[in-house]
Structure formats: structure tokens, C-alpha cells
Amino acid sequence: MSKPPRIRRFPGQPTWTLAQEAYLAGESARSIAARLDLTENGIRKRAARKGWTRTQHAEAVKRSEHPAEALRALLARIGRTLHEGRTGEAATLIADAERLARAVRAAPPMPRPVPSPEVMKAWREAETRRLEAYWAPRARALAEALLSDTGYDIADRWAASALRWRARVLGPEQAALDFARGVSGGWADRYWNEAGELWPPRPPGSADGTMQRQHQRGCEWRRERGEDWEEEV
């Protein structure tokens, strides 16, 4: 008595997705075949062709790594093996790397690392300490200079702002003393007009075409990385 003709089935992608998830989770090919009405041989062939590597996947899950990180570690191991002259072992690892590379291409993109609230809190505290250590002495020196007789000369680039601040905050009497000191020092014309009035601050310069293009490229680069960035500033 002849056997009945075999009916070939062509499972769809949803079935194979379920098979892949179960296979990588550790279920045997025989069990998956019986449960999803597939063939054990077909599952094994597809696993080899698509790079369903249980060992590497299990190690990546255990270490909470993306398959790409496991591939990076494996490639580093291959390099060390070749450097030590163990070509036979390296050939085996290269075959594993090729299968794992297929798994990486099939995997979703590597997620961005999200720091924990504890890590962010520690970083903010460390950054605050660093900024305070850097700026506190400078801010103290600036405040002392603004309130002293040398406030007009704390630095060339801040002198005009310092003189305007002293005139506004310390009053006209201090402004007159600063002007008299400038006349006696021969540098009054740098900050005052002939009537003894401080020159007005210069208007801020407008951005040229080069700066605008650099800003636009920066915005485009951040948008490509998925970062929120306002183009208008």
C-alpha cells in the first residue's frame, strides 16, 4: 500500500516569528514543530539560515546586552585568538560570528541606554560641585572688584560693563569718581564722551551666513539622532 502524497505547507511570517521567539527562548525544535504544525528539520534549517543562535542569544539576554554587543565581544575574541596563532579555533568563532551577524540584522535597533534616577542624581551633584569649584572663586573676585576702587579695571573685556554697573548700582557719586580716575589715568575717552557720559553698549552683532549654516547643520544632525532641537533661537 503506497503512502499518501505529502501536502507541503508554507507557513506565514507570523508563524515563523512565533517559532523564532520560542526557539531562542530555549524550547526544542521538536516541541515547536508539534505545537505550530511545522517540521523539526525545517525549523533547524531556518535557524541556521537566519542566525537563530541560542547560545549567543542566551548570553546576551543574561547580560542584558543587545546582540550587537555580543557580536562586538565575539569579534574581539576572534582577534585575540588570531593574534595567538590559534587559527582553527578562530575559524569556528568566525562561523559563529557570521550567524550572530545575521541575528543582529534581524534584531531591532539597539536601544539607547537610559541612566537610572540614582545615576542622574549623582551626576547632577558631581556637576554642581565641579561648577561651583570653578566659578565660585571667579564670581567672588568679580564681586569684590566691582565693589572696590579697581572695579573699572577688572578686565579689558568687562571694564565697560563694570563701569556701567557701578554707575547704576553705586550711584552718580561713584560714577564721578570713576570718571575722574579715568581722566587722570589717560583712558577716559575709551568709556566716556566729552560730556562725561558713559558710551552706550554696542548692539549685538547679527549672525552671518556661515553661522546660520552651522546652526542649521547642527539642528539637522540632532534631528537625525532623534534629539529634540529648536531651529529658531
Protein Blocks (a to p, Z undefined) as FASTA:
>chain_A
ZZdddddddddfklmmmmmmmmmnopafklmmmmnopafklmmmmmmmnopafklmmmmm
mnopafklmmmmmmmmmmmmmmnopaklmmmmmmmmmmmmmmmmmpccdddddddfklmm
mmmmmmmmmmmmmmmmmmmmmmmmmmmmklmmmbfklmmmmmmmmmmmnojklmmmmmmm
mmmnopmmmmpcfkopacdddddddddfklmmmmmmmmmmmmmnopacdfbZZ
